[in-house]
Structures are given as structure tokens and as C-alpha cells.
Amino acid sequence: MSLPKEVKKLVERFRDNRDVYCSSAYNEAQARHEFIDPLVREKALIQRQNDTTDKQIDQLVYELYGRPTRKSASSRRQRSEC
């Protein structure tokens, strides 16, 4: 899987302006706004895409082999939280 465009842009921006971002004038709030929050959003998007793909694979396995699909991670978590 290749990096999403947004992540590549963030990495390039950091690389191009590393001196500014590593200076004492650049603070945590700026880092959160410019890098951390966008990376967290991208991570969530990738996770949703992976979850969707996992469900599609499970469904295909069921259709091909007529077997129940393995329990998804979310259903295992729900059961253990009870």
C-alpha cells in the first residue's frame, strides 16, 4: 500500500521546512494543527478502508466456501467488553 497523497504532502512539507519545525519558536499547538491532527484523520480513514476490505474478504470467503466467516475484531471486542 502506498502512502496517501495527504500524508506525502505532510512529509514533504516537514522535510522542506525542517529547520522551522525544529526551532524553539514552533510550538506544540502548531504541530498538532499542522501535522498531528491531519495524520490522525488519515489514519482513521485508512483504518475504515481496511475494515471495509476485511469485511468484503470475509463475505467472499463465505460465498466461495459456504463457511461462516471468522469473527471480526469488532465483534470479539464487543463480546469481551460485556
C-alpha positions in Angstrom: 0.0 0.0 0.0 1.4 3.4 -0.9 1.1 6.5 1.2 -2.0 8.6 0.8 -1.4 11.9 -1.0 -2.1 13.9 2.1 0.5 12.0 4.1 3.0 12.5 1.4 2.3 16.2 1.3 2.8 16.5 5.1 6.1 14.6 5.0 7.3 16.8 2.1 6.3 20.0 3.9 8.1 18.9 7.1 11.2 17.9 5.1 11.2 21.2 3.2 10.8 23.3 6.4 12.5 21.1 9.0 14.6 23.9 10.4 11.5 25.9 11.3 9.6 23.0 12.8 12.6 22.0 14.9 13.2 25.5 16.2 12.0 26.6 19.7 9.7 29.1 18.1 7.5 26.3 16.7 5.2 25.1 19.5 3.1 22.0 20.2 -0.2 23.7 19.3 1.2 24.5 15.8 2.5 20.9 15.4 -0.9 19.5 16.4 -2.7 21.8 14.0 -0.4 21.3 11.0 0.7 17.7 11.4 -0.7 15.6 14.2 -4.5 16.2 13.6 -4.2 15.6 9.8 -2.2 12.4 10.4 -4.8 11.2 12.9 -7.5 11.8 10.3 -5.6 10.0 7.6 -5.0 7.0 10.0 -8.7 6.8 10.7 -9.6 6.9 7.0 -7.1 4.1 6.3 -8.4 2.0 9.2 -12.0 2.4 7.9 -10.8 1.3 4.4 -9.0 -1.7 5.9 -12.1 -2.7 7.9 -14.3 -2.4 4.8 -11.8 -4.5 2.8 -11.7 -7.1 5.6 -15.5 -7.4 5.7 -15.6 -7.8 1.9 -13.0 -10.6 2.0 -14.9 -12.3 4.8 -18.1 -12.2 2.6 -16.3 -13.5 -0.4 -14.9 -16.4 1.6 -18.4 -17.2 2.9 -19.8 -17.1 -0.7 -17.0 -19.2 -2.2 -16.8 -21.9 0.5 -20.2 -21.7 2.3 -18.4 -21.4 5.6 -19.1 -18.9 8.3 -16.6 -16.1 8.2 -14.2 -15.6 11.1 -15.3 -13.4 13.9 -14.3 -9.8 13.2 -12.2 -7.9 15.6 -15.1 -5.6 16.5 -17.4 -8.5 17.4 -14.6 -10.0 19.5 -14.1 -6.7 21.3 -17.9 -6.3 21.9 -18.1 -9.8 23.5 -15.1 -9.2 25.7 -16.5 -5.9 26.9 -19.7 -7.4 28.3 
